[in-house]
Amino acid sequence: MAERRTTKKTSRQNAVLVIGGAGYIGAHVVRALLQAGRRVVVLDNLSEGYRDSLTAIERAERRSVPLVKGDLGDPRTLRKLFAAHRFDAVMHFAALCYVGVSVKEPAAYYRNNAGHTSVLLDEMHRAEIGRLVFSSTCAVYGNPVKVPMPEDHPFAPINPYGHSKRMVEEMLVDLDKANQMRFVALRYFNASGASADAVIGERHDPETHLIPLCLAAAYGHIPELQVFGDDYPTPDGTCVRDYIHVEDLASAHVLALDWLARNDASTFCNVGTGRGQSVKQVIETVERVSKRRVPHRIVPRRVGDPPELVAAAGSIQQKLGWRPRYTSLESIVETADRWYRKMFLKTSVHL
Ligand SMILES: NC(=O)c1ccc[n+]([C@@H]2O[C@H](COP(=O)([O-])OP(=O)(O)OC[C@H]3O[C@@H](n4cnc5c(N)ncnc54)[C@H](O)[C@@H]3O)[C@@H](O)[C@H]2O)c1
């Protein structure tokens, strides 16, 4: 993408603003940034995130993580933040993320995910902060026309959530063309797992993600798991997804920041392992790891669930030098299980 002027307010020692840093993925990235020696400030409205995730990180890392409770769409909050700190870059995780809700409440999704992001981009431009790492999603592609899905796969989102993310991607391309922003937009596949030491993990309310739901069913916190369809054109008839461990996702963000510091350019990268796992394989793995049965029932397909979503994962490996450390589903589920037991069964965790 286009050539650009040098951003004025940057040096390697400045902080990183992590918006949505109290959420599931954001918190893991906050921790990875601290471990990489970066200073971090979090902006989160705590609509979905948890202050205690940040407290747990502070305790584990013996570093402070300033949290500003505020909204991404509030220009006054952003102006104050940008006046109070010097930021090398912004990492932007804040979004409403429930695909089903986005179909019922599209305006709220467009407002929060796209509208509020436009406020951020405008304020970043005014403050001359020219680097952004953006949380995008494989939902920008819609139904796959080929699998694995490369970054130049056609864009045909099938729900307002995916549309709202694609809208932001398009804004970013225009800002790049206008030499106002360089970005790395990471298109995550299925984020999963928890930190290896069970300090932080996955908490959504309501939970819609498969691995935590399997664990909730295994430990008797929900009566059963619903499996939406077993008649898909996949090896065992259930949907296939690409599960990427949240710590591997976090390391991709740290590398993205380094890439932006080295390159006067912008890029889109899938973040996935390139390997698919079916719903049945996830259930079997959770049963093996937790040593409990996962009660489940096959129910009709959900509208808008493609049979298979798997990343073509070569580009991020080539560009950012990123490699996933968690290469088996078992190793991902082990971390999720440890976190689940610590969080919801209050069992002590032996590492
Ligand atoms: N979890 C996944 O598998 C997955 C997959 C693809 C993409 N993503 C994207 O990754 C990002 C993080 O996902 P997550 O699973 O950690 O979600 P999450 O809900 O746990 O975290 C989102 C955080 O953003 C905050 N937030 C939301 N709107 C805000 C606003 N207007 N102002 C300030 N803070 C706000 C929430 O309070 C929350 O802490 C999202 O952008 C999501 O679309 C997630």
Ligand as a Chemical Component Dictionary entry (heavy atoms), coordinates in Angstrom:
data_LIG
# 
_chem_comp.id                   LIG 
_chem_comp.type                 NON-POLYMER 
_chem_comp.pdbx_formal_charge   0 
_chem_comp.three_letter_code    LIG 
# 
loop_
_chem_comp_atom.comp_id 
_chem_comp_atom.atom_id 
_chem_comp_atom.alt_atom_id 
_chem_comp_atom.type_symbol 
_chem_comp_atom.charge 
_chem_comp_atom.model_Cartn_x 
_chem_comp_atom.model_Cartn_y 
_chem_comp_atom.model_Cartn_z 
_chem_comp_atom.pdbx_ordinal 
LIG N1  N1  N 0  -13.280 -14.637 20.150 1  
LIG C1  C1  C 0  -13.100 -14.997 18.879 2  
LIG O1  O1  O 0  -13.039 -16.187 18.534 3  
LIG C2  C2  C 0  -12.950 -13.933 17.807 4  
LIG C3  C3  C 0  -12.845 -14.334 16.464 5  
LIG C4  C4  C 0  -12.686 -13.361 15.488 6  
LIG C5  C5  C 0  -12.587 -12.027 15.844 7  
LIG N2  N2  N 1  -12.712 -11.655 17.147 8  
LIG C6  C6  C 0  -12.603 -10.226 17.471 9  
LIG O2  O2  O 0  -11.650 -10.071 18.521 10 
LIG C7  C7  C 0  -12.011 -8.973  19.364 11 
LIG C8  C8  C 0  -11.995 -9.432  20.812 12 
LIG O3  O3  O 0  -12.889 -10.526 20.977 13 
LIG P1  P1  P 0  -13.133 -11.165 22.407 14 
LIG O4  O4  O 0  -13.591 -12.556 22.189 15 
LIG O5  O5  O -1 -11.953 -10.896 23.262 16 
LIG O6  O6  O 0  -14.376 -10.298 22.908 17 
LIG P2  P2  P 0  -14.701 -9.703  24.345 18 
LIG O7  O7  O 0  -16.141 -9.336  24.340 19 
LIG O8  O8  O 0  -14.209 -10.623 25.421 20 
LIG O9  O9  O 0  -13.805 -8.379  24.389 21 
LIG C9  C9  C 0  -14.211 -7.170  23.798 22 
LIG C10 C10 C 0  -13.870 -6.064  24.794 23 
LIG O10 O10 O 0  -14.202 -4.804  24.200 24 
LIG C11 C11 C 0  -14.896 -4.002  25.160 25 
LIG N3  N3  N 0  -15.727 -3.063  24.406 26 
LIG C12 C12 C 0  -16.733 -3.362  23.539 27 
LIG N4  N4  N 0  -17.229 -2.237  23.004 28 
LIG C13 C13 C 0  -16.522 -1.206  23.542 29 
LIG C14 C14 C 0  -16.556 0.213   23.381 30 
LIG N5  N5  N 0  -17.437 0.798   22.585 31 
LIG N6  N6  N 0  -15.672 0.974   24.083 32 
LIG C15 C15 C 0  -14.765 0.383   24.916 33 
LIG N7  N7  N 0  -14.687 -0.951  25.112 34 
LIG C16 C16 C 0  -15.558 -1.727  24.437 35 
LIG C17 C17 C 0  -15.665 -5.006  26.002 36 
LIG O11 O11 O 0  -16.024 -4.514  27.289 37 
LIG C18 C18 C 0  -14.673 -6.165  26.081 38 
LIG O12 O12 O 0  -13.802 -6.018  27.181 39 
LIG C19 C19 C 0  -13.359 -8.485  18.862 40 
LIG O13 O13 O 0  -13.142 -7.355  18.056 41 
LIG C20 C20 C 0  -13.875 -9.652  18.040 42 
LIG O14 O14 O 0  -14.725 -9.207  17.013 43 
LIG C21 C21 C 0  -12.882 -12.578 18.146 44 
# 
loop_
_chem_comp_bond.comp_id 
_chem_comp_bond.atom_id_1 
_chem_comp_bond.atom_id_2 
_chem_comp_bond.value_order 
_chem_comp_bond.pdbx_ordinal 
LIG N1  C1  SING 1  
LIG C1  O1  DOUB 2  
LIG C1  C2  SING 3  
LIG C2  C3  SING 4  
LIG C2  C21 DOUB 5  
LIG C3  C4  DOUB 6  
LIG C4  C5  SING 7  
LIG C5  N2  DOUB 8  
LIG N2  C6  SING 9  
LIG N2  C21 SING 10 
LIG C6  O2  SING 11 
LIG C6  C20 SING 12 
LIG O2  C7  SING 13 
LIG C7  C8  SING 14 
LIG C7  C19 SING 15 
LIG C8  O3  SING 16 
LIG O3  P1  SING 17 
LIG P1  O4  DOUB 18 
LIG P1  O5  SING 19 
LIG P1  O6  SING 20 
LIG O6  P2  SING 21 
LIG P2  O7  DOUB 22 
LIG P2  O8  SING 23 
LIG P2  O9  SING 24 
LIG O9  C9  SING 25 
LIG C9  C10 SING 26 
LIG C10 O10 SING 27 
LIG C10 C18 SING 28 
LIG O10 C11 SING 29 
LIG C11 N3  SING 30 
LIG C11 C17 SING 31 
LIG N3  C12 SING 32 
LIG N3  C16 SING 33 
LIG C12 N4  DOUB 34 
LIG N4  C13 SING 35 
LIG C13 C14 SING 36 
LIG C13 C16 DOUB 37 
LIG C14 N5  SING 38 
LIG C14 N6  DOUB 39 
LIG N6  C15 SING 40 
LIG C15 N7  DOUB 41 
LIG N7  C16 SING 42 
LIG C17 O11 SING 43 
LIG C17 C18 SING 44 
LIG C18 O12 SING 45 
LIG C19 O13 SING 46 
LIG C19 C20 SING 47 
LIG C20 O14 SING 48 
# 
